[in-house]
Amino acid sequence: MIRAHRQPSYRVRMEWGPTGASAVAESGAVAVVVDVLSFTTTLSVAVDAGITVYPFRWKDERAESYAAERDAVLARGRSAATGISLSPASVRASSGVERLVLPSPNGSAISFGLADSRATVVGASLRNATAVARSLVATEAPVAVVAAGERWPDGTLRPAVEDLWGAGAVLAALADLGLTGLSPEAEMAAAAYRAVAGRISDELHACASGRELVDLGFAADVEIAAEVDDSDAVPVLDGDAFA
């Protein structure tokens, strides 16, 4: 890894996807994972409801046994007709769930991959961006904000504008709270969020990922993702679970 790509000269860094996460989330850093549509939005809804969330890799055949070992419900793909899925609306509508294994191809997989990195892993979305920033403003550790992005059919990273905005919301709040030392990448993300902050719901519905969900019948998930700062919960990965 080229040293400059780790943004080591800056207290606050920003990168994309699992490779970017491994680059900037050094031991002792705070890694803020952002996956607006939908892992970290669903995570925030679950934590608001008192549910312990276990991240896991997407389409891993061990997921069933992993959930059973933890006496947890395994979330299904969003297309599941019933039960809890990656959809935040499905988690909000659930009852009696205490522990949830929540796989996703992006934010959850990144969080799972960072579990052994010796970084503190935090889940952030538009719903809790300011709460996350407030929890970090006094830290002396480097802060690495990771926009999860999406995947093209060939598995390569598709930078997703909703995750740029989510990362930027955290970074803009950190700057507003007086934290300095943002990298140019972090400054760019903060500026991108500020440019749309007044119309974020419309932009989420209009962007490629939002339109995809609306077309699939999951407009409610986009609406939940647009609940800016509705949550004060800051999910932190403790061992293998967010609480």
N, C-alpha and C positions, 0 to 999 in steps of 0.2 A: 504494500500500500504506500503510495507516494505521501510523504509527510504533510505536504501542503493541503492535500485533500481532506485531512482530518481537522482542518481549521484550528490548529493548536494555538494560534496567536489570540484567539477570541474566547471570551468567557461564555458567550452564548452562540451556539452553532445551529445550522439547519441543514438537513439532508433528506434524501428520498430513499424509500424502500429498505429491504433487508441489508443490502450491501452498504448503503449509506449509513444505516444504523450501526453496523459493525465498525464503520470508519470513524464516526464521531462520538459514539457512546463508550468512551474509555472507562476503565476501572475507576470507581469513585465518582463518576459523573452521574447526573440525573438525566435519564433518557425519557423524553415525553413523546409517546407514540400517539399519532393522530390519524384516525381512519373514520371520517365523518359519515360515509355511507357504506358500511354502517357499524363496524365493530365497536369503536369507542363511544358512539352514540348509544348503542345497545348496552354497552358496559355501564354507562352513566345511569341509564334507566334502571338497570338491575341493582346497582349499588344504592341508588335512591330508595329502592324497595327492600334493602337489607339482604340482598342475595350475594353470596360469595361466588365469584366468577373465576373459573379456571380457563385460561387461554389454551388453545391447542392448534396443531397444524390442520389444515384443510384436507379433507378426504384421506385422512390417515386411518388405516384399517384397525388401528389399536384404540380408536376413540371410544368404542363401546366398553371395552374392558377398563380403560382409563377412568371413565365416568363411574362404572360400577365399583371400582376400588375406592372411590371417594364418596360413594353413596350420593351421587349427583345426577341430575337430569342432563341428558345430552341434547343440546340444541341441534335441530336439523337444518338443512338448507332452506332458504327462504321460500322455495317452491313447495315445501311440505304443506299439505292441506290442513292439518291440525297440529296442535301442540306448539311448543316453543321453538322458534327458529332464530336465525340471525336478525330477523326483523325486530326493531325496537318496539313496534306496536304489539307484537306477539308477547313480548316480555311484560309490557305494561298491562296487558289483559290477563296475565297469568295470576294464579294464586297458590299459596302453599308451597312455593319453591324456595328452598334454602340454599342449595348449591347447584351451580349450573356450569357445565363444560360448554364453552362457546367457541367452536372452531371458526376460523375465517381464513381466506387465502392471503390476507394482507396484514391488517393490524394485529389480529390474534397470533398469526404465525410469527410476526416480528417480535411481539411481546414474549412468546414462548421461546424464541431463539435467544432473546436477551436475558432469560432467567438465570443463566449461569455466568453472565458477563461481569458480575461484581459492580454493575451500575444499578442505581435505583430506578425502577421502571414505573412510570406514571401514565395513566390513560387520560387523554384530553380530547374534547370535542368542542363544538360551538356551545353546547349546553353548559359546560363548566370551565370555559377558557379562563375567565377572570379568577375563579376560585383556584385553579391550578397555578396561575401566575402569582396570586397572593401567597400561596404555600411555598413558592420558590424564591420570592424576592429577597429573602434574608440569607439564602444559602451561599456558601463560599465555594461550592462545587461547580465545575463546569456544567452548563445546561445544554443538552443536545436535543433539539426538537426534530422529530422524524415524521415527515409526511409519508404515509404508507403507500399512496398511489394504488392503482389498479393493475390488471394484467391484460395484455393482448392475448388472443387465442394461442399464440406460439409461446406464451409464458413470459415474455419480456415485459419490463415495467412500462406501464402507461401512466405518466404523471397526470394526476387528476386534480382539476382546479379546486374542487371542494376541499381537498386535503391541504392544498396551498392556503386556502382561506382559513381553515381550521388552525393550521400551524401559525399562520399570520395573526390570528386572533389572540393566541397565547403570547406571541412575541410582542405584539402591539401593547398588550396589557402589561407585560414585563417592562417595556420601555416607559409606559405611562406611570408605572410605579417607581421609576427611578433607576432600574437596573441598566447598567451600561456595558459596553464591550460586545455589542452584537456584531457578528460577521456580516459582510455584504450580502450573503445568502439569507441570513436572518432578517436583515433590514428590508430586503426585497419582498420577503413573505409578509412582513408587517405592513408594508406599503400596499401590497395587493389586497390585504384584508380591509385596510382603511378605505380603499377605493370603492368597495361594495358594501361596507358595513350598514349603510342606511337602507339597503334594499336586498339584504342577504337572502331572505326567503324567496323572492322572485328569482334571484340568480341561481339558487340551489335547484329550483324547479326547472330552470332553463338550461342548465349545464348538461353535458352528455350523460353523466352518471345519474343525475336527477331525472332526466327525461326517460332514461332506460327504466328506472323504477316506476315512474308514473305509467309508462306504457305497459308494464307488467302487472299493474294493479296495486302498486305499493306507494301510492301518493302519501298515505299517512306516515310512512317512514321518513319521507323527505320533510314533511311538516314537523315531525318530532326533532329531526336533525337541525331545524331552523329555530329551535327554542333557545335563543341566545341567552346564556347566563341564567337559565332557569334552575340550575343545580349548583349547590355549594359543595357537593361531594367531590373528593379528590381520590380516585382509585389508585392505590399503590400496590405493586406486586410484592407480596410477602411469601417467600418460598415459591410455590407454584400457583398461588391464587391471588386475585385482586380483592381487596376489601376496603 
